[in-house]
Amino acid sequence: MPLVEVIRGEKPGEEAIARTVAYALAMGKKPIVVNDCPGYLVNRILSPYLGAFIGLVKRGTDFTTIDRAMARFAWPMGPAYLCDGGGIDTGVDAGAVMAEGFPERMKYDFKTCQDVMFENKRFGQKNGHGYYAYETDKKGRPKKMVDEEVATLLAPVIDGNETLSDEAIVDSMMIPMCLEAVRCFE
């Protein structure tokens, strides 16, 4: 990853921050200096994006439809595939940190699709089963495939049959993320 978050803690002075930034630059990274808070910057901004994904799935939008819409919008991958790549277990842990830090907007009062995946030990690429199933391709990389079992697993947490255009999906995903970015600037 090219981005490095340099966290401004209570004790390090400006010299320590400057040296850390210089070190990251020397490694060819793009450092950003951020304050210490739950999720720092990237995960704090990403959490509302993933929360929007959770909400869309709850309302009945198929996760593969969401992934395709976000990929067409220019994301390198959709949110379900992103969760599988980072690890559902890791995402659930990060989500708990964010819910504790920002409960008014990042805590859920319902069982989520992420909870279902976690409870069923579908951790993503790391164990071959998440929102998608994975096999190793000829080059040794995980190959994503649709897994019909996921629809059955998610059915109990879906409360609708929402059909949205790509534009509505993108708006639903991007607006909460952008609003959180504004909060970070504040």
N, C-alpha and C positions, 0 to 999 in steps of 0.2 A: 504494500500500500504506500503510495507516495505521501500521504498526509500524516503528520505527526502532531498530536496535541501536546503542547507544553503547558502543564498545569501550574498555575500560579498559586502556590500554597501560602500559608501564614508566614513561614520563616524565610524562605529563599528571597534574597534581595535581587535588585535589578541586574547585578553582575552575573549571578547564577542563571538567571533567565536568559540573558544575552549569550552566555557561554553554551547553554543548552540549545538555543536557536542556531548558533554558529555550528555546533556539532551536527545537528540535523541537516543543515544546509550542506555541510561537507560530505555527508552521506548521500546527497542528492535528493533529500526529502523536502517536503513543503511544510515547514512548521507554522503552526498558529498558536498564539498564546491565549489561553482561556482561563477563566476563574474556576475554582474548585466547586463543583456542584454535582448532584447525581447525574450520571451519564456524560459529564463534561459537555462537549458541544455535539459531536457526531451522534452519539446515542440519544442525547436529549432531543435533537431534531428528528432523528429517525423514529423514535418511539411513537409520535403522533401519526406518522406515515403507516407504521405497522398497526397502530390502533384503528386507523381507517380501514385497513385490510380486514382486521378482525370484525369490524362493524359491517362491512360489505358481505363477508361470508355469513355472518349471523342473519342478515336480511335476505340471504338466498342467492347472492351472486356467486357463481362458480369460481373457485380460486384459479383455475386454468384460464378462464376468461379475463380475470384481473391481471394475471401474469402477462398474457398476450397484449392486453391494452397498454400496460406500462412499458413493455418492451417496444411496442410500436411508437410510444411516446419518446423513446430514446434512453430509457433506463437500460443498463447492461443486462438486467434480469428483473423479473417481477418479484413481488414480495414473498410469495410462497417459496419460490426457488432460492431467494435470498435467505429465508429462514432455514431452509434445508442446508444451504452451504455453510452458514455460521453455526448451525446446530440448534435444534429446537430446545434442547435442555439449556443451552447457553442463553437463548432468547427468553426462556421462561425466567431464568435467574435475573437477567438484565431487566425484564419487565417488572419483577418484584422490587428491584431497587428503584426503578422509576415511579412505581405506584406509591412507594413509601415517601419518596421525595416530592412528588407532585400529585397527591391523591385526588385533588379536585378535577384533574383532567386526564390522569393516566392510570387510574384504578378502575377495575371492572367489578360490577355487582352481578355478573353472570358468568357461567362457564364458557370459555372461549375455545375457538378452534385450536389455539396453541395448547391449551390445557388438555384437550382430547389427544392431540399428537403426543404430548409428553406422557400422559397416563398410559398410553399404548406403546411406550418405548420406541416411538417413531422419531428418532433424533435427527434424521436427515441423511446427508451423504456419509456421515461418520459410521452409521451402521446399516446403510443401504436402504432405509425406509424412512420416509418423511411424508410430505405432501405428495412427493413422487417416489417411485422406486428407482434404484440405481444399480447398474451393472458396470463393470469395468470395460472400457473400450480397448481396441487394439494397442493404443498408446498408453494404457494404464490409467486413464482418467475416468472419473465417474460419468456415465451416460444416463441422462434423465429419461424416464419413461412414465407414462400415465399408469397409475395404480388404481384399479377399479374399487379396491377395498376402502379407499379413503372416503368416498361418497357415503358409504354405509356407516363408517365411523363418525363422520361429521353430522349425519342426519339428525341426531338428537339435539344438537345445539343450533340448528338452523330454524329461524322463526319466520320464514317468508319464502318468496319465490321472485325476488327482485331481478328484473332484466334491465340493464342500463346500457347506454351507448358507451363507446370508448371515451368520448369526451366527458361524460358524466362520471365515469370511473376515474379518469385522470383528475378531474376537479375534486372528487371525493378524497383522493389520495394526497394530492399536492397541497390543497389549501390548509389542512391542519399542520402539515410540515412547515409551510411558509409562515404561518401564524406563530409557531414555536420559534422559528428563526428570529422573528421580530422580537419576541419576548427575550431571547438571548441577547440581542443588541441592547435592549433596555437595561 
